[in-house]
Amino acid sequence: MPKAQMDAFLPLPLAVFHMLLALTEGERHGYALKRAILERTGGKLNLGSGALYGSINKMLENGFIEESDERPDPHLDDERRRYYRITALGRRVVEAEALRLRELVTLAQSHLSLPELA
């Protein structure tokens, strides 16, 4: 996908960025995404069900994620859960957003005399 088309997806909503990051680690269901984001952000980003499932639906529409047919052991899982995995497009989009954010941080550091990140 050309850069101009990729840029049309940016900036990503914060919830979508965090969900795609979590899915780079492996397949998850919606509630597991919510828990991973809570843990990753130290409780600062707590998605309600509307934001969570609204974002999931938007990512499915955009082709960033897809529903997985694979299921964990049925004895350990609720059969109603839907599992999601990141697509190649989703990975490229989250990488493009990470680069965009890095450029913003670099710009802020140069203008605000902030210390560089380790």
KAQUI-V639656 format. One line per field, one symbol per residue. ss: DSSP state (@ for helix, = for strand, . for the rest). phi: phi as a letter, one per 40 degrees, with the letter a starting at -180 (. if undefined). A space follows every 50 residues. Layout:
ss: ???
phi: ???
This chain:
ss: ..@@@@@......@@@@@@@@@@....==@@@@@@@@@@@........@@ @@@@@@@@@@@@..===......@@@......====.@@@@@@@@@@@@@ @@@@@@@@@@@@......
phi: .cdccccccbccddccdcccdccccicacdcccdcccdcccggcbbcccc cccccdccccdcgcbaccccbcddcbbccccbbbbccccdcccccccccc cccccccccccbfccccc
